[in-house]
Amino acid sequence: MAVSDDCAGLQVNLSIGNQQERCLRPASRGASNETTVKGHLRNIFTKLNVLSRTEAITVANRRGLVQL
């Protein structure tokens, strides 16, 4: 899923993969700490430029990647 974000007048294209998106949805509901999920979440944190699950879920929700 690709998202476009206007950052200080610059057009930035951000995307997370389908597997990462599937992991972010349950994480947004507080689910699973499996190793695979943790790995995907680390990648999501990098792509969304965040440091925590809470930030990732908040940013993803604002960008329409997940719905709460």
Backbone as CSV, one residue per row, in Angstrom:
resi,resn,N_x,N_y,N_z,CA_x,CA_y,CA_z,C_x,C_y,C_z
1,MET,0.846,-1.154,0.000,0.000,0.000,0.000,0.904,1.234,0.000
2,ALA,0.706,2.118,-0.927,1.532,3.323,-1.036,0.766,4.515,-0.497
3,VAL,1.488,5.422,0.094,0.901,6.623,0.662,1.760,7.798,0.259
4,SER,1.140,8.897,-0.064,1.877,10.107,-0.380,1.717,11.066,0.786
5,ASP,2.804,11.654,1.218,2.788,12.539,2.381,3.514,13.816,2.023
6,ASP,2.881,14.966,2.237,3.513,16.240,1.952,4.276,16.674,3.196
7,CYS,5.590,16.701,3.113,6.451,17.009,4.253,7.233,18.276,3.941
8,ALA,6.845,19.384,4.530,7.513,20.666,4.310,7.632,20.996,2.822
9,GLY,6.549,20.772,2.075,6.536,21.101,0.667,7.155,20.049,-0.236
10,LEU,7.730,18.993,0.328,8.321,17.923,-0.470,7.336,16.780,-0.584
11,GLN,7.250,16.194,-1.736,6.388,15.043,-1.924,7.181,13.791,-1.581
12,VAL,6.736,13.044,-0.589,7.424,11.841,-0.137,6.495,10.663,-0.336
13,ASN,6.963,9.631,-1.027,6.169,8.428,-1.219,6.592,7.386,-0.195
14,LEU,5.645,6.932,0.596,5.891,5.923,1.609,5.028,4.716,1.298
15,SER,5.555,3.542,1.544,4.743,2.354,1.340,5.149,1.283,2.330
16,ILE,4.186,0.457,2.665,4.476,-0.733,3.446,3.951,-1.902,2.646
17,GLY,4.591,-3.048,2.799,4.197,-4.235,2.052,2.920,-4.862,2.589
18,ASN,2.346,-5.747,1.792,1.107,-6.417,2.188,1.263,-7.199,3.486
19,GLN,2.389,-7.932,3.646,2.607,-8.679,4.884,2.735,-7.732,6.061
20,GLN,3.423,-6.615,5.855,3.579,-5.639,6.929,2.230,-5.035,7.295
21,GLU,1.422,-4.771,6.285,0.086,-4.232,6.533,-0.746,-5.240,7.327
22,ARG,-0.646,-6.534,6.966,-1.392,-7.573,7.686,-0.932,-7.687,9.133
23,CYS,0.329,-7.415,9.410,0.842,-7.455,10.784,0.449,-6.216,11.568
24,LEU,0.358,-5.088,10.888,0.040,-3.841,11.572,-1.400,-3.838,12.071
25,ARG,-2.305,-4.428,11.317,-3.717,-4.452,11.734,-3.903,-5.150,13.078
26,PRO,-3.416,-6.408,13.252,-3.586,-7.033,14.575,-2.816,-6.282,15.665
27,ALA,-1.671,-5.736,15.323,-0.900,-4.974,16.307,-1.692,-3.763,16.779
28,SER,-2.496,-3.181,15.884,-3.310,-2.026,16.259,-4.388,-2.412,17.255
29,ARG,-4.672,-3.714,17.346,-5.645,-4.219,18.318,-4.949,-4.863,19.516
30,GLY,-3.618,-4.709,19.588,-2.865,-5.212,20.730,-2.473,-6.669,20.634
31,ALA,-2.543,-7.257,19.453,-2.289,-8.681,19.298,-0.826,-9.000,19.033
32,SER,-0.448,-10.189,19.308,0.767,-10.896,18.914,2.103,-10.192,19.096
33,ASN,3.011,-10.939,19.701,4.396,-10.513,19.838,5.321,-11.530,19.187
34,GLU,4.803,-12.315,18.267,5.617,-13.327,17.602,6.834,-12.690,16.932
35,THR,7.880,-13.477,16.790,9.118,-12.992,16.178,8.873,-12.420,14.791
36,THR,8.061,-13.080,13.982,7.781,-12.604,12.623,7.108,-11.236,12.664
37,VAL,6.146,-11.099,13.550,5.432,-9.825,13.675,6.397,-8.738,14.114
38,LYS,7.263,-9.051,15.073,8.243,-8.066,15.531,9.150,-7.614,14.387
39,GLY,9.567,-8.554,13.541,10.406,-8.208,12.394,9.688,-7.284,11.432
40,HIS,8.434,-7.597,11.129,7.653,-6.734,10.236,7.450,-5.362,10.873
41,LEU,7.190,-5.349,12.170,6.987,-4.064,12.843,8.244,-3.205,12.796
42,ARG,9.417,-3.822,12.954,10.671,-3.051,12.841,10.761,-2.393,11.465
43,ASN,10.411,-3.150,10.423,10.437,-2.593,9.068,9.413,-1.471,8.906
44,ILE,8.249,-1.651,9.495,7.208,-0.623,9.440,7.683,0.635,10.153
45,PHE,8.308,0.460,11.341,8.813,1.612,12.089,9.761,2.432,11.221
46,THR,10.647,1.738,10.508,11.607,2.422,9.649,10.893,3.165,8.524
47,LYS,9.967,2.493,7.859,9.272,3.099,6.726,8.404,4.282,7.141
48,LEU,7.811,4.194,8.328,6.945,5.281,8.796,7.696,6.299,9.653
49,ASN,8.985,6.028,9.891,9.830,6.919,10.690,9.261,7.127,12.092
50,VAL,8.967,5.995,12.762,8.440,6.021,14.123,9.274,5.100,15.003
51,LEU,9.050,5.176,16.311,9.844,4.397,17.260,9.039,3.385,18.068
52,SER,7.715,3.396,17.944,6.912,2.494,18.759,5.684,2.005,18.002
53,ARG,5.064,0.944,18.553,3.822,0.437,17.968,2.746,1.509,17.996
54,THR,2.668,2.224,19.101,1.647,3.261,19.235,1.797,4.318,18.151
55,GLU,3.031,4.775,17.940,3.280,5.767,16.880,2.939,5.181,15.511
56,ALA,3.355,3.944,15.267,3.100,3.307,13.968,1.602,3.216,13.703
57,ILE,0.856,2.806,14.708,-0.588,2.670,14.551,-1.231,4.029,14.333
58,THR,-0.774,5.039,15.072,-1.314,6.390,14.918,-1.034,6.936,13.522
59,VAL,0.210,6.829,13.077,0.593,7.327,11.753,-0.150,6.546,10.660
60,ALA,-0.185,5.227,10.789,-0.871,4.399,9.785,-2.354,4.737,9.725
61,ASN,-2.967,4.973,10.863,-4.386,5.340,10.900,-4.605,6.690,10.226
62,ARG,-3.763,7.657,10.519,-3.893,8.989,9.896,-3.717,8.934,8.389
63,ARG,-2.873,8.009,7.932,-2.599,7.895,6.496,-3.536,6.915,5.791
64,GLY,-4.480,6.373,6.528,-5.461,5.472,5.941,-4.971,4.064,5.683
65,LEU,-3.857,3.673,6.311,-3.315,2.324,6.122,-4.057,1.292,6.974
66,VAL,-4.575,1.725,8.120,-5.410,0.890,8.986,-6.557,1.741,9.498
67,GLN,-7.626,1.087,9.875,-8.757,1.795,10.474,-8.965,1.247,11.868
68,LEU,-9.141,2.137,12.816,-9.361,1.726,14.207,-10.841,1.765,14.527
